[in-house]
Amino acid sequence: MFERLPDKKQVVEYDDAGVIPVYYYPDTDYLFQMMGVRTIEMALLEKKDLALDVGCGIGKEAAMMAERGARVIGLDPSKIMVKKARDWVNSNNQEVSIVRGAAEYLPFRENAFDAVTCKGAMDHFASPRATLKDFSRVLKPDGRAVVSLANFESLGFKMARRIHAMRRKFKLVGDGPTPWDVPKDHTVRFDYLVLKAYMNGVLKRSGMIGHSMFWNLHQWGRILNSLPKRVSWTIMQFLDEIAKLFPMLGDIIIARGTPIKKGDRKKE
């Protein structure tokens, strides 16, 4: 477990252009399509709930929550992404407020929100622990925080490392970077146990699931691509159900927690 400070200029000017390739295999398609859906499902939103989407990116998930009847605010530290998010919600005719701010110092009062979501962003923040503490602060006592992020100890990544090591031994592949290496713009290498440790004493866990399996495993995407789309999608849905039951196996971990307020922490 470690935290490293990102470059301030990189955060302010972060742009997702080029992050996801123009063409990708079905496993990547499924992971990114359904990750937002699973995150929002875990938030247990009700109509008129006030929800905050932290690290909102282009605003897609914020717009999806608004479609479900929630009142939504999207927050991102990057001025580039804030503009993109405002363009997205406007083009989708969603009444979502997009603001710029840091996750560790949320510009909102205590007990303001029914739900806080953070999809695929917390491992980019300067201090995920401080972020979770602020989630707890701005949530109502019965509010829900939902965090989803990459699991670097997934079953797929463990298998991929072993296959890759064997292929390197036989000089079938070089020494370049791999998807299971922690990217330079990540501050923490998260897995199931690390996320639980970060939540302890700040958010009381009320749900934890996995999402997707075998993403980026050698040849897996090509195999799925060779099958009829309905068949490959059914296979990925089946594996997704297994990941839900055993989150430490999934490519993505999605955790929900309720706030532990300052007074409650002193009692522990």
Secondary structure, 3 states (H helix, E strand, C coil): CCCCCCCHHHHHCCCCCCCCCCCCCHHHHHHHHHHHHHHHHHCCCCCCCEEEEECCCCCHHHHHHHHCCCEEEEEECCHHHHHHHHHHHHHCCCCEEEEECCHHHCCCCCCCEEEEEEECCHHHCCCHHHHHHHHHHHEEEEEEEEEEEECCCCHHHHHHHHHHHHHHHCCCCCCCCCCCCCCCCCCCCCCHHHHHHHHCCCEEEEEEEEECCCCCCCCHHHHHHHCCHHHHHHHHHHHHHHHHHCHHHCCEEEEEEEECCHHHHHHC
